[in-house]
Each structure stands twice: as C-alpha cells, then as structure tokens.
Amino acid sequence: MTLIVHKYGGTSMGSVERIKNVALRVAKWHKAGYQIVVVPSAMSGETNRLLKLAHEISPQPDPRELDIVAATGEQ
C-alpha cells in the first residue's frame, strides 16, 4: 500500500469550509486505498498574528521565545 503525506496550512486551513475541503480530499485518498498521513499547519495568518503580539509586548523579543510563539501557532 502506498503511503501519501499531505501538509495543509495557511489558506487551505483558513476557514471551516476550507478545512472541510481538506477532510474530503483526505477521505478520497483513503477511500482509494492509500495510507495517508496528514500534517496540519497553522491557519491562515495565525503565526503572523502571534508574532505581531509578541513584538507588541516586547520590541525586541528573545529569538528563542519567538520560536516558541511561532510553534504555538502550529499547534
């Protein structure tokens, strides 16, 4: 059985309707007999929004803390 990996994020995860479209696409591949791994990423604009907030709190945030903030958007 072929394994397919799909990563979805940004505009493809930007609304409930788009998330439903991703789910339909994944279901189609699964129904066709493929093993599929889905890697979801942040919704459209989420990472940028969080980074902007971090810069509002501190004009020069620690780079390591910015990495954590960006990773939070992915979760």
Jmol script that loads the backbone (N, CA, C; Angstrom):
load data "model"
ATOM      1  N   MET A   1       0.840  -1.179   0.000  1.00  0.00           N
ATOM      2  CA  MET A   1       0.000   0.000   0.000  1.00  0.00           C
ATOM      3  C   MET A   1       0.887   1.245   0.000  1.00  0.00           C
ATOM      4  N   THR A   2       0.574   2.185  -0.856  1.00  0.00           N
ATOM      5  CA  THR A   2       1.345   3.413  -0.975  1.00  0.00           C
ATOM      6  C   THR A   2       1.000   4.373   0.151  1.00  0.00           C
ATOM      7  N   LEU A   3       2.037   4.982   0.705  1.00  0.00           N
ATOM      8  CA  LEU A   3       1.864   5.977   1.763  1.00  0.00           C
ATOM      9  C   LEU A   3       1.983   7.366   1.155  1.00  0.00           C
ATOM     10  N   ILE A   4       0.999   8.197   1.440  1.00  0.00           N
ATOM     11  CA  ILE A   4       0.996   9.574   0.955  1.00  0.00           C
ATOM     12  C   ILE A   4       1.012  10.496   2.160  1.00  0.00           C
ATOM     13  N   VAL A   5       1.850  11.529   2.094  1.00  0.00           N
ATOM     14  CA  VAL A   5       1.913  12.533   3.160  1.00  0.00           C
ATOM     15  C   VAL A   5       1.446  13.862   2.576  1.00  0.00           C
ATOM     16  N   HIS A   6       0.451  14.450   3.219  1.00  0.00           N
ATOM     17  CA  HIS A   6      -0.051  15.767   2.809  1.00  0.00           C
ATOM     18  C   HIS A   6       0.137  16.738   3.953  1.00  0.00           C
ATOM     19  N   LYS A   7       0.624  17.934   3.646  1.00  0.00           N
ATOM     20  CA  LYS A   7       0.734  19.005   4.645  1.00  0.00           C
ATOM     21  C   LYS A   7      -0.219  20.108   4.228  1.00  0.00           C
ATOM     22  N   TYR A   8      -1.061  20.515   5.148  1.00  0.00           N
ATOM     23  CA  TYR A   8      -2.031  21.564   4.879  1.00  0.00           C
ATOM     24  C   TYR A   8      -1.862  22.678   5.893  1.00  0.00           C
ATOM     25  N   GLY A   9      -1.869  23.890   5.420  1.00  0.00           N
ATOM     26  CA  GLY A   9      -1.774  25.048   6.300  1.00  0.00           C
ATOM     27  C   GLY A   9      -2.110  26.297   5.525  1.00  0.00           C
ATOM     28  N   GLY A  10      -1.946  27.434   6.174  1.00  0.00           N
ATOM     29  CA  GLY A  10      -2.188  28.709   5.508  1.00  0.00           C
ATOM     30  C   GLY A  10      -3.614  28.824   5.031  1.00  0.00           C
ATOM     31  N   THR A  11      -3.776  29.215   3.759  1.00  0.00           N
ATOM     32  CA  THR A  11      -5.121  29.453   3.240  1.00  0.00           C
ATOM     33  C   THR A  11      -5.942  28.179   3.132  1.00  0.00           C
ATOM     34  N   SER A  12      -5.297  27.022   2.985  1.00  0.00           N
ATOM     35  CA  SER A  12      -6.072  25.779   2.910  1.00  0.00           C
ATOM     36  C   SER A  12      -6.682  25.408   4.260  1.00  0.00           C
ATOM     37  N   MET A  13      -6.228  26.066   5.328  1.00  0.00           N
ATOM     38  CA  MET A  13      -6.796  25.851   6.660  1.00  0.00           C
ATOM     39  C   MET A  13      -7.375  27.159   7.212  1.00  0.00           C
ATOM     40  N   GLY A  14      -7.728  28.080   6.318  1.00  0.00           N
ATOM     41  CA  GLY A  14      -8.113  29.421   6.725  1.00  0.00           C
ATOM     42  C   GLY A  14      -9.554  29.611   7.142  1.00  0.00           C
ATOM     43  N   SER A  15     -10.387  28.600   6.952  1.00  0.00           N
ATOM     44  CA  SER A  15     -11.786  28.712   7.349  1.00  0.00           C
ATOM     45  C   SER A  15     -12.350  27.315   7.570  1.00  0.00           C
ATOM     46  N   VAL A  16     -13.515  27.259   8.181  1.00  0.00           N
ATOM     47  CA  VAL A  16     -14.155  25.963   8.416  1.00  0.00           C
ATOM     48  C   VAL A  16     -14.442  25.279   7.081  1.00  0.00           C
ATOM     49  N   GLU A  17     -14.906  26.037   6.112  1.00  0.00           N
ATOM     50  CA  GLU A  17     -15.202  25.468   4.793  1.00  0.00           C
ATOM     51  C   GLU A  17     -13.954  24.866   4.150  1.00  0.00           C
ATOM     52  N   ARG A  18     -12.849  25.553   4.247  1.00  0.00           N
ATOM     53  CA  ARG A  18     -11.595  25.037   3.661  1.00  0.00           C
ATOM     54  C   ARG A  18     -11.098  23.799   4.406  1.00  0.00           C
ATOM     55  N   ILE A  19     -11.265  23.780   5.719  1.00  0.00           N
ATOM     56  CA  ILE A  19     -10.870  22.603   6.493  1.00  0.00           C
ATOM     57  C   ILE A  19     -11.730  21.409   6.078  1.00  0.00           C
ATOM     58  N   LYS A  20     -13.012  21.639   5.847  1.00  0.00           N
ATOM     59  CA  LYS A  20     -13.892  20.562   5.372  1.00  0.00           C
ATOM     60  C   LYS A  20     -13.436  20.050   4.009  1.00  0.00           C
ATOM     61  N   ASN A  21     -12.984  20.960   3.138  1.00  0.00           N
ATOM     62  CA  ASN A  21     -12.468  20.546   1.831  1.00  0.00           C
ATOM     63  C   ASN A  21     -11.229  19.671   1.976  1.00  0.00           C
ATOM     64  N   VAL A  22     -10.369  20.020   2.918  1.00  0.00           N
ATOM     65  CA  VAL A  22      -9.186  19.191   3.186  1.00  0.00           C
ATOM     66  C   VAL A  22      -9.630  17.802   3.643  1.00  0.00           C
ATOM     67  N   ALA A  23     -10.608  17.764   4.545  1.00  0.00           N
ATOM     68  CA  ALA A  23     -11.103  16.480   5.047  1.00  0.00           C
ATOM     69  C   ALA A  23     -11.673  15.628   3.908  1.00  0.00           C
ATOM     70  N   LEU A  24     -12.411  16.237   3.009  1.00  0.00           N
ATOM     71  CA  LEU A  24     -12.952  15.497   1.857  1.00  0.00           C
ATOM     72  C   LEU A  24     -11.834  14.950   0.973  1.00  0.00           C
ATOM     73  N   ARG A  25     -10.813  15.762   0.776  1.00  0.00           N
ATOM     74  CA  ARG A  25      -9.675  15.324  -0.045  1.00  0.00           C
ATOM     75  C   ARG A  25      -8.958  14.135   0.603  1.00  0.00           C
ATOM     76  N   VAL A  26      -8.740  14.225   1.905  1.00  0.00           N
ATOM     77  CA  VAL A  26      -8.084  13.131   2.628  1.00  0.00           C
ATOM     78  C   VAL A  26      -8.944  11.873   2.559  1.00  0.00           C
ATOM     79  N   ALA A  27     -10.251  12.026   2.759  1.00  0.00           N
ATOM     80  CA  ALA A  27     -11.159  10.874   2.694  1.00  0.00           C
ATOM     81  C   ALA A  27     -11.121  10.217   1.321  1.00  0.00           C
ATOM     82  N   LYS A  28     -11.026  11.022   0.269  1.00  0.00           N
ATOM     83  CA  LYS A  28     -10.963  10.491  -1.104  1.00  0.00           C
ATOM     84  C   LYS A  28      -9.739   9.606  -1.299  1.00  0.00           C
ATOM     85  N   TRP A  29      -8.584  10.096  -0.833  1.00  0.00           N
ATOM     86  CA  TRP A  29      -7.350   9.306  -0.959  1.00  0.00           C
ATOM     87  C   TRP A  29      -7.441   8.020  -0.140  1.00  0.00           C
ATOM     88  N   HIS A  30      -7.994   8.122   1.060  1.00  0.00           N
ATOM     89  CA  HIS A  30      -8.128   6.940   1.918  1.00  0.00           C
ATOM     90  C   HIS A  30      -9.066   5.924   1.281  1.00  0.00           C
ATOM     91  N   LYS A  31     -10.194   6.394   0.756  1.00  0.00           N
ATOM     92  CA  LYS A  31     -11.160   5.503   0.113  1.00  0.00           C
ATOM     93  C   LYS A  31     -10.557   4.820  -1.115  1.00  0.00           C
ATOM     94  N   ALA A  32      -9.614   5.484  -1.771  1.00  0.00           N
ATOM     95  CA  ALA A  32      -8.949   4.916  -2.940  1.00  0.00           C
ATOM     96  C   ALA A  32      -7.926   3.853  -2.559  1.00  0.00           C
ATOM     97  N   GLY A  33      -7.730   3.653  -1.240  1.00  0.00           N
ATOM     98  CA  GLY A  33      -6.853   2.581  -0.791  1.00  0.00           C
ATOM     99  C   GLY A  33      -5.463   2.998  -0.364  1.00  0.00           C
ATOM    100  N   TYR A  34      -5.216   4.290  -0.294  1.00  0.00           N
ATOM    101  CA  TYR A  34      -3.907   4.772   0.113  1.00  0.00           C
ATOM    102  C   TYR A  34      -3.834   4.947   1.625  1.00  0.00           C
ATOM    103  N   GLN A  35      -2.652   4.712   2.171  1.00  0.00           N
ATOM    104  CA  GLN A  35      -2.387   5.112   3.547  1.00  0.00           C
ATOM    105  C   GLN A  35      -2.040   6.584   3.471  1.00  0.00           C
ATOM    106  N   ILE A  36      -2.609   7.382   4.339  1.00  0.00           N
ATOM    107  CA  ILE A  36      -2.355   8.809   4.256  1.00  0.00           C
ATOM    108  C   ILE A  36      -2.022   9.380   5.621  1.00  0.00           C
ATOM    109  N   VAL A  37      -1.003  10.217   5.629  1.00  0.00           N
ATOM    110  CA  VAL A  37      -0.596  10.938   6.826  1.00  0.00           C
ATOM    111  C   VAL A  37      -0.867  12.413   6.544  1.00  0.00           C
ATOM    112  N   VAL A  38      -1.587  13.065   7.452  1.00  0.00           N
ATOM    113  CA  VAL A  38      -1.909  14.475   7.287  1.00  0.00           C
ATOM    114  C   VAL A  38      -1.141  15.277   8.323  1.00  0.00           C
ATOM    115  N   VAL A  39      -0.430  16.291   7.849  1.00  0.00           N
ATOM    116  CA  VAL A  39       0.323  17.184   8.721  1.00  0.00           C
ATOM    117  C   VAL A  39      -0.363  18.546   8.679  1.00  0.00           C
ATOM    118  N   PRO A  40      -1.166  18.859   9.706  1.00  0.00           N
ATOM    119  CA  PRO A  40      -1.822  20.169   9.704  1.00  0.00           C
ATOM    120  C   PRO A  40      -0.866  21.251  10.185  1.00  0.00           C
ATOM    121  N   SER A  41      -0.988  22.406   9.585  1.00  0.00           N
ATOM    122  CA  SER A  41      -0.173  23.548   9.959  1.00  0.00           C
ATOM    123  C   SER A  41      -1.099  24.665  10.407  1.00  0.00           C
ATOM    124  N   ALA A  42      -0.531  25.803  10.733  1.00  0.00           N
ATOM    125  CA  ALA A  42      -1.314  26.924  11.250  1.00  0.00           C
ATOM    126  C   ALA A  42      -2.329  27.419  10.222  1.00  0.00           C
ATOM    127  N   MET A  43      -3.452  27.913  10.741  1.00  0.00           N
ATOM    128  CA  MET A  43      -4.453  28.530   9.883  1.00  0.00           C
ATOM    129  C   MET A  43      -3.896  29.835   9.311  1.00  0.00           C
ATOM    130  N   SER A  44      -4.503  30.269   8.257  1.00  0.00           N
ATOM    131  CA  SER A  44      -4.067  31.473   7.553  1.00  0.00           C
ATOM    132  C   SER A  44      -3.918  32.667   8.498  1.00  0.00           C
ATOM    133  N   GLY A  45      -2.717  33.237   8.530  1.00  0.00           N
ATOM    134  CA  GLY A  45      -2.449  34.434   9.317  1.00  0.00           C
ATOM    135  C   GLY A  45      -2.177  34.227  10.793  1.00  0.00           C
ATOM    136  N   GLU A  46      -2.348  33.017  11.285  1.00  0.00           N
ATOM    137  CA  GLU A  46      -2.227  32.776  12.733  1.00  0.00           C
ATOM    138  C   GLU A  46      -0.816  33.010  13.255  1.00  0.00           C
ATOM    139  N   THR A  47       0.182  32.476  12.576  1.00  0.00           N
ATOM    140  CA  THR A  47       1.565  32.652  13.031  1.00  0.00           C
ATOM    141  C   THR A  47       1.950  34.128  13.014  1.00  0.00           C
ATOM    142  N   ASN A  48       1.593  34.833  11.943  1.00  0.00           N
ATOM    143  CA  ASN A  48       1.904  36.269  11.861  1.00  0.00           C
ATOM    144  C   ASN A  48       1.211  37.047  12.983  1.00  0.00           C
ATOM    145  N   ARG A  49      -0.034  36.684  13.297  1.00  0.00           N
ATOM    146  CA  ARG A  49      -0.768  37.362  14.361  1.00  0.00           C
ATOM    147  C   ARG A  49      -0.064  37.179  15.696  1.00  0.00           C
ATOM    148  N   LEU A  50       0.376  35.958  15.989  1.00  0.00           N
ATOM    149  CA  LEU A  50       1.051  35.692  17.255  1.00  0.00           C
ATOM    150  C   LEU A  50       2.396  36.409  17.337  1.00  0.00           C
ATOM    151  N   LEU A  51       3.150  36.433  16.242  1.00  0.00           N
ATOM    152  CA  LEU A  51       4.438  37.124  16.246  1.00  0.00           C
ATOM    153  C   LEU A  51       4.259  38.632  16.426  1.00  0.00           C
ATOM    154  N   LYS A  52       3.215  39.179  15.820  1.00  0.00           N
ATOM    155  CA  LYS A  52       2.924  40.606  15.989  1.00  0.00           C
ATOM    156  C   LYS A  52       2.626  40.913  17.456  1.00  0.00           C
ATOM    157  N   LEU A  53       1.829  40.058  18.103  1.00  0.00           N
ATOM    158  CA  LEU A  53       1.526  40.248  19.523  1.00  0.00           C
ATOM    159  C   LEU A  53       2.801  40.189  20.365  1.00  0.00           C
ATOM    160  N   ALA A  54       3.691  39.272  20.036  1.00  0.00           N
ATOM    161  CA  ALA A  54       4.950  39.161  20.789  1.00  0.00           C
ATOM    162  C   ALA A  54       5.767  40.448  20.671  1.00  0.00           C
ATOM    163  N   HIS A  55       5.772  41.039  19.476  1.00  0.00           N
ATOM    164  CA  HIS A  55       6.521  42.287  19.271  1.00  0.00           C
ATOM    165  C   HIS A  55       5.835  43.481  19.940  1.00  0.00           C
ATOM    166  N   GLU A  56       4.537  43.396  20.135  1.00  0.00           N
ATOM    167  CA  GLU A  56       3.836  44.458  20.861  1.00  0.00           C
ATOM    168  C   GLU A  56       4.168  44.412  22.352  1.00  0.00           C
ATOM    169  N   ILE A  57       4.376  43.214  22.860  1.00  0.00           N
ATOM    170  CA  ILE A  57       4.722  43.043  24.277  1.00  0.00           C
ATOM    171  C   ILE A  57       6.155  43.474  24.538  1.00  0.00           C
ATOM    172  N   SER A  58       7.045  43.100  23.616  1.00  0.00           N
ATOM    173  CA  SER A  58       8.459  43.439  23.762  1.00  0.00           C
ATOM    174  C   SER A  58       9.007  43.836  22.396  1.00  0.00           C
ATOM    175  N   PRO A  59       9.545  45.043  22.262  1.00  0.00           N
ATOM    176  CA  PRO A  59      10.059  45.489  20.960  1.00  0.00           C
ATOM    177  C   PRO A  59      11.165  44.590  20.394  1.00  0.00           C
ATOM    178  N   GLN A  60      11.934  43.964  21.285  1.00  0.00           N
ATOM    179  CA  GLN A  60      12.992  43.060  20.840  1.00  0.00           C
ATOM    180  C   GLN A  60      12.876  41.737  21.612  1.00  0.00           C
ATOM    181  N   PRO A  61      11.886  40.928  21.271  1.00  0.00           N
ATOM    182  CA  PRO A  61      11.719  39.666  21.988  1.00  0.00           C
ATOM    183  C   PRO A  61      12.893  38.714  21.733  1.00  0.00           C
ATOM    184  N   ASP A  62      13.140  37.887  22.695  1.00  0.00           N
ATOM    185  CA  ASP A  62      14.194  36.884  22.588  1.00  0.00           C
ATOM    186  C   ASP A  62      13.882  35.951  21.405  1.00  0.00           C
ATOM    187  N   PRO A  63      14.850  35.700  20.523  1.00  0.00           N
ATOM    188  CA  PRO A  63      14.597  34.831  19.367  1.00  0.00           C
ATOM    189  C   PRO A  63      14.079  33.446  19.758  1.00  0.00           C
ATOM    190  N   ARG A  64      14.570  32.931  20.856  1.00  0.00           N
ATOM    191  CA  ARG A  64      14.107  31.611  21.300  1.00  0.00           C
ATOM    192  C   ARG A  64      12.624  31.658  21.683  1.00  0.00           C
ATOM    193  N   GLU A  65      12.221  32.751  22.318  1.00  0.00           N
ATOM    194  CA  GLU A  65      10.812  32.897  22.678  1.00  0.00           C
ATOM    195  C   GLU A  65       9.945  33.067  21.433  1.00  0.00           C
ATOM    196  N   LEU A  66      10.467  33.764  20.424  1.00  0.00           N
ATOM    197  CA  LEU A  66       9.724  33.886  19.166  1.00  0.00           C
ATOM    198  C   LEU A  66       9.519  32.523  18.511  1.00  0.00           C
ATOM    199  N   ASP A  67      10.513  31.657  18.603  1.00  0.00           N
ATOM    200  CA  ASP A  67      10.377  30.301  18.075  1.00  0.00           C
ATOM    201  C   ASP A  67       9.244  29.569  18.778  1.00  0.00           C
ATOM    202  N   ILE A  68       9.147  29.746  20.087  1.00  0.00           N
ATOM    203  CA  ILE A  68       8.094  29.086  20.852  1.00  0.00           C
ATOM    204  C   ILE A  68       6.723  29.637  20.459  1.00  0.00           C
ATOM    205  N   VAL A  69       6.650  30.954  20.296  1.00  0.00           N
ATOM    206  CA  VAL A  69       5.382  31.577  19.886  1.00  0.00           C
ATOM    207  C   VAL A  69       4.962  31.059  18.511  1.00  0.00           C
ATOM    208  N   ALA A  70       5.892  30.997  17.577  1.00  0.00           N
ATOM    209  CA  ALA A  70       5.576  30.505  16.242  1.00  0.00           C
ATOM    210  C   ALA A  70       5.132  29.050  16.285  1.00  0.00           C
ATOM    211  N   ALA A  71       5.780  28.250  17.103  1.00  0.00           N
ATOM    212  CA  ALA A  71       5.403  26.840  17.223  1.00  0.00           C
ATOM    213  C   ALA A  71       4.008  26.704  17.825  1.00  0.00           C
ATOM    214  N   THR A  72       3.639  27.622  18.708  1.00  0.00           N
ATOM    215  CA  THR A  72       2.297  27.601  19.298  1.00  0.00           C
ATOM    216  C   THR A  72       1.245  27.766  18.218  1.00  0.00           C
ATOM    217  N   GLY A  73       1.510  28.623  17.249  1.00  0.00           N
ATOM    218  CA  GLY A  73       0.580  28.799  16.141  1.00  0.00           C
ATOM    219  C   GLY A  73       0.374  27.524  15.349  1.00  0.00           C
ATOM    220  N   GLU A  74       1.395  26.706  15.276  1.00  0.00           N
ATOM    221  CA  GLU A  74       1.297  25.441  14.566  1.00  0.00           C
ATOM    222  C   GLU A  74       0.464  24.406  15.334  1.00  0.00           C
ATOM    223  N   GLN A  75       0.410  24.568  16.641  1.00  0.00           N
ATOM    224  CA  GLN A  75      -0.332  23.608  17.454  1.00  0.00           C
ATOM    225  C   GLN A  75      -1.792  23.938  17.432  1.00  0.00           C
TER     226      GLN A  75
END
end "model"
wireframe off; spacefill off
backbone 0.3
color backbone group
